[in-house]
């Protein structure tokens, strides 16, 4: 099951930032022995691929920290992040790492399954991130966007490293995401109730 945790952690990381887990896997595969990518995914360690990912990462990091622009970026990333999550799960769950020595035993027959699972995980995390950002911007007059984005990038990096080196800890991140999702839903409900109360006080019918 460590393969699943590795793939899940990388896919969730892609839901926060599409390029961090792909670039990290490529760098580690190219320059270290911490991960050995399966034959179908070794292109991630190609120098040109890493250079392109670095440029895309730089654009994403900047765009995600500017209010309004971050919303447009999230709309564009609705396609990119789930796709990256599928690639990350597929590559990560089939790789040999310091904790997984025989990854082919889990997804030996249905190679498309990890890609689909990765897409769904990354999409879920992306939607959660996209739903949280307007709340952050509204409650901080936009000043919280850079802080929230930096925290998301840092979480993406840590989650990617943990997924490869110590995948059991991915469960901790999963619990954290569930808790955050519950908090976000409750906060949005309270915000809507306040808006309705304000509208009634102003004499409007809601």
N, C-alpha and C positions, 0 to 999 in steps of 0.2 A: 504493500500500500504506500510505501515511500514515494514510488513513482507518481502516484496520484497527488500526494501532498506537494511534491516538487512542481509538478505541472500546474496545480491549482494556485500555488503561491506566485508563480511567474505570470499566470494569466491574470490574477487579481492585481498584480503590480502593473501590468499593461493597461488595466482599466483606469489606473491613476495617471500613468504616463506611458504612451505606446512604445516609446523607443528605449527606455531605460533597461528593461529585462532583455530585449533582443541584443542591445549593444553590450550589456554585461556578459551575456552568454558567449557572444562572439569574441570579446576580449579575453575572457578566461580560457576559452578553448584555444585561442591563438597563442597566448603567451604563458599559460600555466598548465598544470596537470590536474586541476581541480574538477574539470568537466571535459568529457570527450563526446562530442556531438555525434549522433548516428549518421550514417552515410548520406542520407537524403537531406540533412540539415547542415552539412559542413560549410555551405556557402555563407553562413552567418559569420564565419571567421575570416572571410575574404577581406582584404584591405580596402578595396573600393566600397564594399557593402558597409564596413565600419565607418568609412569617411562620410558616406551618405547619411547613415544613421546619426552621426555626430552633428551634421548640419541641421537635419530635421529636429534633433533634440534641442539644439540651440534656439531654433525658431519657436518650438513648443514652450520652452522654458520662459522665453520673453513674452510671448503672446498670452500665456496663461496668467500673467501677473498684472495685466492691465484691465481695469474694470471696463465693461461693455465688450472689449475685444475678447476677454476670456469667455464670454457667452457665445460669441460667434465661433471661437475656437472649439468650444465644447460641441457645437452643432456639427462642425466639420469632423471632429474626432469621434462622433457617433458611429462612423463607419470604420475609421482607422484603428481605434483602440480595440474593438472586438476582433478585428482581423489580426492585429498584433497579438492579442490574447490567444487566438487559435494557433498561431505560429509558435508562440512561447510555450503553450501547453504541449503541442506536438513535439517540439524539439526537446523541451525539458524532461518530459516523461519518458522519452526514448534515449536519454543520454546516460552515460556512465559517469557517476560523480563519486565524491568521497564517501557517500552513504549508500549509493545504489550501484551495485556491481553487475546486475543481470536484469536490465530494464525490459528486455524483449519478452519476458515471460508474462507480463501483464497485458500488453496490447499486441499480442502476437498475431491476431487474426483480423481485427477490425481497425486498420490504421487511421480511418477517418474519424473514429470516435473521439480520440483526444483533441483533435482540432475543433470539432463541434462543441465539446465540453468547454474548451478554452474560450471559444467565442461567447458562449452563454455566461461564463464567469466574468469575463472582462466587461461584457455589456452590462451586467448587473452592477458591477462596481462603478462603471462609467456613469450610469444613470443616477446612482447614489451621489456621486461627486457633482454631477450637473445639477441635481436638485438642491444640494447643499450650498453651492456657490451663490445663488441669488439671495439666500437667507443671510449669508455672511456679508455680502455687499450691502444689503438693505440695512442691516443692524450696525454696520460700521461706516456707512456713507462711502463705501468703496475702498476704504483704507485697509480693510482686512484681506483683500484679494491677494496681495503679494505674500502676506504671512501664510494664508491658507494654502496657496500654491506651493510655497517653499516647503511647508509641512508635508504636502502630498508627494512632492518630488523626493523628499528625504525618506518618507515611508515606502515609496516605490523602490528606492535603492536598497533599504534595509530588508524589505520583504523578498526582493530578488536574491540577495546574498543568503538570507536565512533559508529560502527554498532550496538552494543548491547545497549549502553546507550543513544545515540542521533542519530538515523539512518538518520534523515533528512540531516545531514552534509555529508553523503555519496555522495550526489550530488556534493558537492564541490570537493571531491576527484575524482569523475568521470570527471568533467570538467578539472581538473588538468591533468589527464591521457590523455585526448584528446589533450590538448595543448602540452603535452610532446611528444605525438606520431607525431603531425604535425612538431614540432621542429626537431625530430629525422629524419623524412623522408627528410626534407629540408637539414639537415646537411649531410646525406649520399649522396644526390644528388650533393652537392657542393664538397664533397670529391671525388666522381667519376669524376666530371668535372676536378678537379685539376690533378687527375691521368692521364686522357686522354691528358690534355695539356702537362704534363711532358713527356708522352710517345711520343707525336708529336715533342716536343723540342729535344728529344733524337734521333729522326730520325726513330721511329717506326711508322708503320701504324696501327691505331686502328679501 
